[in-house]
Every structure is written in C-alpha cells, then in structure tokens.
Amino acid sequence: MIDGFLNYLRYERNYSELTVEGYGKDLEDFQAYFKSLDEGLEWGSVDADVVRGWMEHMMDKGNAATSVNRRLSAVRTFYKYAMRTGLAKSDPAHAVKGPKKNHPLPKFVREKEMDMALDSETGGEQYKNVRARTLLLMFYTTGMRLSELIALDDANIDMEAGELRVTGKRDKQRIIPFGQELRETLQQYMECRDAGVARQCEAFFVTAKGERMNRNQVRYEVEKSLKGWTTIPQRTPHVLRHSFATAMLNHGAGLESVKKLLGHESLTTTEVYTHATFEQLKRIYNSAHPRA
C-alpha cells in the first residue's frame, strides 16, 4: 500500500524525490508503531485512538510539534489516497488535531554581516575559493532553494539577459533576475572552473572532480563561508533564502514581488518575513530611542 501511494505522489502528483522519501519514512514509522501495539492491526483497521497514541508517543520522545504535524499530514494524505482507491473505508486521522506549534520568526544574516562575508578576502583565486564566494552570493542575491541551485545547468543561466531559470517544487519553473555583481562573479567562476576542472556533467556548480555538487557539499561550503561573520547558529542555504527575503522587504520590495521571486504558492508563506523585519525595527527602536 505504501509503495503504491509513493508512486502516486511521484508519477501523478510530480512530488520531488526528497518529499516522496519523507512521506515514505513517516508512513513506515506509523506502521511500525501500530504493529507494535497489535501485530494484527492493518491500515484499514487502525482507528483515531491509535493515531492519537502515535502522536503522544512522538511527543514523549521529544519530537517538536512541527515534526509531529508533518508526519500526521503524511498519514492524512495517505488515507485520502487509500479511500479514493478503495484500499480503506475511512480516515482515522481526519478528526485528529495535531499539537499546537510555535511560529518562530525566520533566522537571517544581517546585511552588514553579509557584506563582510562577501567582501572579505577569500584566500586567492583557487577554484574552491571562487566557488565558495559564488555560492554565497548566488543564494543571497536570488533567494533560491538549495535543491534549485544544485539542479542548475549552464543552459539555465542567461548572462546577457541577467536571468536564471530554476525548477522549484513540483517541477514549477520560474525566472529570477540578477544584477551586475552576480553576473561578474558567475563569469569569473565559469572561467576558473573551465580552466581547471574537467567537467563530467552539465551542472553549473561542480566538485573539483567535475561532478555535480550534492546537498551536503553545498551546505558545508555555506557553513564555512559564514563562520566568523555571523553569530546565528544556523548558517545554512535556507537561512540565506530568509536573508534574501528580509533584505528585499527592508529595501522596499512589495510582498507580491518577493513571493514570486521565492516561488511561494501562497502569500501567507511570504508574510512571515514582514514579521521578521518588524521585529528588527522594534529592536532598533528600543536600542536607539532615549525614551524607549
């Protein structure tokens, strides 16, 4: 049943492989839980009390409310599929409410810290150093996702027009404009790459062996590039995406424009950054005004 559902997500709904794998792990975890209660339980005989017990079990193990709600969502989606295909007669997760979750403001690197990180000496013109700065500037000036950057090929970059074509969630494509600084940085990177690396693929960002960079390699480069310049503990590509959105809004960009650049489906998702910029404004007010 799980394999059939995952294939449905993969081939009919066009979910990314990463999302499909996540759903698979969540469903396997739920199945392992209800089998531990009673080996005779099946997906069609599970009731709401079992689902609630699973949630309590996860909370007792220290899982955050966000994680529990995500897994509950996977089970709900599975049962909707199972009912449509006749594999289940009811959805035991439908009436189960997930735990209330906190909504922490997105973390972002301050503009001065980003300026210092990008304008610092990179240690020469060696390929890895040029690539590290290019990765940092690419994330900060485009707001693209990690998965989108990894998937970039040379053909996706129009230097003359100053545009990037990226493929986002559910294979939706969008165009992201870029300015002169990133154009010059990309050209420098390409010259350095083509002169010293024998590429094994069409990927834009490649390892020293010429292979497409993977998620862990890019995360490591970003972490290393930001270390020493910012005090926030999360120094990840996603934090740079937050930093892009926050900087855009702080400098007068409209919410709808930022939504399109980020590739969000809902304006509500983008609105969280307005709260982040307002919190920054409050901190500035409290520290600067003599009567605050």
KAKA-V788493 format. One record per residue. SS is DSSP state (H for helix, E for strand, - for the rest). OMEGA is omega in radians with two decimals (999 if undefined). NEAR is the number of other C-alpha atoms within 12 Angstrom. Layout:
# KAKA-V788493
ss: <SS;SS>
omega: <OMEGA;OMEGA>
near: <NEAR;NEAR>
This chain:
# KAKA-V788493
ss: <-;H;H;H;H;H;H;H;H;H;H;H;-;-;-;-;H;H;H;H;H;H;H;H;H;H;H;H;H;H;H;H;H;H;H;H;H;-;-;-;-;-;-;-;-;-;-;H;H;H;H;H;H;H;H;H;H;H;H;H;-;-;-;-;H;H;H;H;H;H;H;H;H;H;H;H;H;H;H;H;H;H;H;H;-;-;-;-;-;-;-;-;-;-;-;-;-;-;-;-;-;-;-;-;-;-;-;-;-;-;H;H;H;H;H;H;H;H;H;-;-;-;-;-;-;-;H;H;H;H;H;H;H;H;H;H;H;H;H;H;H;H;-;-;-;H;H;H;H;H;-;-;E;H;H;H;E;E;-;-;-;-;E;E;E;E;E;-;H;H;H;-;E;E;E;E;E;-;-;H;H;H;H;H;H;H;H;H;H;H;H;H;H;H;H;H;-;-;-;-;-;-;E;-;-;E;-;-;-;-;-;E;-;-;H;H;H;H;H;H;H;H;H;H;H;H;-;-;-;-;-;-;-;-;-;-;H;H;H;H;H;H;H;H;H;H;H;H;H;H;-;-;-;-;H;H;H;H;H;H;H;H;-;-;-;-;H;H;H;H;H;H;H;H;H;H;H;H;H;H;H;H;H;H;H;H;H;H;-;-;-;->
omega: <-3.12;-3.11;3.12;3.11;-3.13;3.08;3.06;3.11;-3.05;-2.98;-3.14;-3.14;3.10;3.06;3.11;-3.12;3.12;3.13;3.13;3.12;3.12;3.09;-3.13;3.14;-3.14;-3.12;3.09;3.11;3.13;-3.14;3.12;-3.14;-3.07;3.05;3.11;3.10;-3.10;-3.09;-3.11;3.13;3.07;-3.13;-3.10;-3.11;3.09;3.09;-3.06;3.14;3.10;3.13;3.12;3.11;3.10;3.11;3.13;3.11;3.13;3.14;3.12;3.13;3.08;3.10;3.12;3.14;3.13;-3.14;3.14;3.13;3.11;3.14;3.09;3.11;3.11;3.13;3.11;-3.14;3.12;-3.09;3.04;3.09;-3.09;3.13;3.12;-3.07;3.09;-3.13;3.10;-3.11;-3.12;-3.13;-3.11;-3.11;-3.02;-3.05;-3.11;3.12;3.10;3.12;3.10;-3.10;3.04;3.11;-3.14;3.12;3.14;3.09;3.10;3.11;-3.13;-3.07;-3.13;3.12;3.09;3.12;3.14;-3.13;-3.08;-3.08;-3.13;3.09;-3.09;3.12;3.07;-3.06;3.11;-3.03;-3.09;-3.14;3.11;3.14;-3.11;3.14;3.13;3.10;-3.11;-3.12;3.14;3.12;-3.02;-3.07;3.11;-3.12;-3.08;3.10;3.10;-3.12;-3.14;3.14;-3.13;-3.07;-3.10;2.96;3.09;-3.08;-3.11;-3.06;3.11;-3.08;-3.08;-3.13;-3.08;-3.08;3.04;3.04;-3.09;3.10;-3.06;-3.12;-3.14;3.05;3.09;-3.12;3.06;3.13;3.10;3.10;3.03;-3.03;-3.01;-3.11;3.14;3.12;-3.13;3.14;3.12;3.13;3.11;3.13;-3.11;3.12;3.14;-3.14;-3.06;-3.14;-3.01;-3.08;3.06;-3.06;3.11;-3.07;-3.13;-3.12;3.11;3.11;-3.08;3.06;3.10;3.11;3.09;-3.13;3.11;3.12;3.09;-3.05;-3.09;3.13;3.13;3.11;-3.14;-3.13;3.14;3.12;-3.11;-3.11;-3.10;-3.09;3.14;-3.11;-3.14;-3.09;-3.12;-3.08;-3.14;3.12;-2.99;3.04;-3.12;3.06;3.09;3.04;3.05;-3.10;3.08;-3.09;-3.13;3.13;3.12;-3.11;3.11;-3.11;2.94;3.13;3.11;-3.10;-3.13;3.12;3.13;3.09;-3.11;-3.14;-3.14;-3.11;3.09;3.08;-3.07;3.10;3.13;3.13;-3.10;-3.05;-3.14;-3.12;3.08;3.09;3.14;-3.14;3.12;3.08;3.09;3.12;3.13;3.13;3.12;3.14;-3.08;-3.13;-3.02;-3.05;-3.07;-3.11;-3.08;999>
near: <23;28;19;18;31;32;23;25;27;23;17;15;18;19;23;25;21;18;23;29;21;23;32;29;21;31;32;23;25;36;30;19;26;29;19;17;19;15;14;13;18;21;35;23;23;30;24;24;19;29;36;28;24;35;36;24;21;27;22;13;13;13;19;22;23;21;23;32;29;25;34;37;28;32;39;31;28;40;31;22;27;26;21;16;16;14;21;21;18;24;29;28;32;23;16;23;21;28;22;13;16;12;15;12;21;29;31;35;37;28;26;16;24;32;22;22;29;31;20;19;15;22;15;14;20;20;28;28;27;32;37;38;39;38;44;46;39;41;38;42;38;42;41;45;35;34;29;40;40;33;31;31;25;28;15;27;30;23;23;15;16;22;25;35;30;34;26;30;24;25;20;19;22;25;25;33;28;29;21;17;20;29;26;20;28;35;24;22;32;27;19;25;31;24;16;20;25;18;23;17;19;21;26;35;44;37;29;24;18;21;21;28;33;21;24;17;25;36;29;21;29;37;29;25;36;38;22;17;24;26;16;20;15;23;31;34;41;32;34;41;37;39;40;39;47;41;31;29;27;24;15;15;19;21;27;23;20;37;30;27;34;43;32;27;19;15;20;15;23;32;27;26;36;31;24;28;31;18;21;25;17;15;14;14;14;13;12;11;11;8;7;10>
